[in-house]
Amino acid sequence: MRTANAFLTVDETLKRLTDAGLKDAGLTPKPGVTVGPLDRDDDGPRLNWFLYGITPSPSFRNMEHPLTGPSNRRGAPPLAVELHYLLTAYGAPPTTAGDEEQIIHVALAAVMRRFTESAIVGLGSPFLPTTPAPQLVEPLRFTLETLDLENASKIWTAATRPMRLSVTYRVSLVVVEQQLRASSGPPVTTPRVVVSPSMGPRLGTPQPARIGGDEITTVAVTGTVTGLRYLLSAAPGDPAGAPADGWPMTVVSEEAGLVRLRLPRHDLVAGDRRLDVASVVEGLSAARDSVALTVAPTVTTPPAPVAVGTPVTLTTAHTGADTEAFLDGVPMPASGVTPTSVTVTVLGPIGEHRITLRSGQVAGTPVPVEVTP
């Protein structure tokens, strides 16, 4: 596990630069330098660094690490941030002359001058600590920022301490090294090149373009090659275990230029999908084409005669929590909905009618039903 020491490196660099500024001023006694919270008890004149904010680096947040490059996981840029510090001057104990703040004012001015003169600290700088070992993508840059009175008051109010003279600095760029490293795959042992004499398979519009349950659609296929697979894209709400490239469709029959397909499962959710045809030659993907196919909620078994007002459970496919039931276009109560069943109560009238299901704004094929007294 790689140590996340980037913030500690910045803390130590700030202390070293501050000590150098105080040494320039030649103050006696020399004020102390601390890194910590604002509510620490006063113990004589000192300058304190308080890390009050961390923001993402806008220019580096989506870039790969320029030092490690492909050794990082692709698509996972390192944690790149900017640190915001509050530098606060704590004065000496009160004196009869009332000049206890003067020494710390001189100290603060000297430190700010040092940070202006040494605003960029890179590898090899005496201000950069060697322990912990720094990992710099680019030199650290210290920028004096403006903190308005309102935001400063909020910080001190949260610290429950009276406001003291403070300035703010932004430190960039700070990168926290990743723990994950990409592992190289095995070398190529047997190079293979597949040459196909076809532009690949091309699909026509499915007929019908909306099916459910065990209904069959017929698709025209041109430019065929060997090893065709027909795949239905997965959708949110499908059962667990969907293959990465899609659900394999059931091939009912194939003949010259036509293939008849059936949906692979009854518990797939209703909605618009992508039907793919993939050509595989010697285990390698050679070509691919796609068309639209709609999965519709369907009553898979025609119900027996249904008595008025009596609940009946229909065997269905592709139904879900939003499924609605209609009798000749008139809504009727539905309950107990599962992916493969729906309980409805037929309110009449008596005679021959048609039941239709709708789910995900997709209506299925009407199914005849006889309603009896």
Beta strands, then each sheet from edge to edge (+ up, - down):
strand 1: 32-35
strand 2: 46-56
strand 3: 79-90
strand 4: 120-121
strand 5: 140-145
strand 6: 166-176
strand 7: 202-203
strand 8: 210-211
strand 9: 216-222
strand 10: 228-232
strand 11: 247-248
strand 12: 250-255
strand 13: 258-262
strand 14: 271-281
strand 15: 284-295
strand 16: 298-299
strand 17: 306-307
strand 18: 311-317
strand 19: 324-327
strand 20: 330-332
strand 21: 334-338
strand 22: 341-345
strand 23: 351-359
strand 24: 362-363
strand 25: 367-372
sheet 1: 1+ 2+ 3- 6+ 5- 4+
sheet 2: 7+ 9- 13+ 12-
sheet 3: 8+ 15+ 14- 10+ 11-
sheet 4: 16+ 18- 22+ 21-
sheet 5: 17+ 25+ 23- 19+ 20-
sheet 6: 17+ 25+ 23- 24+
end
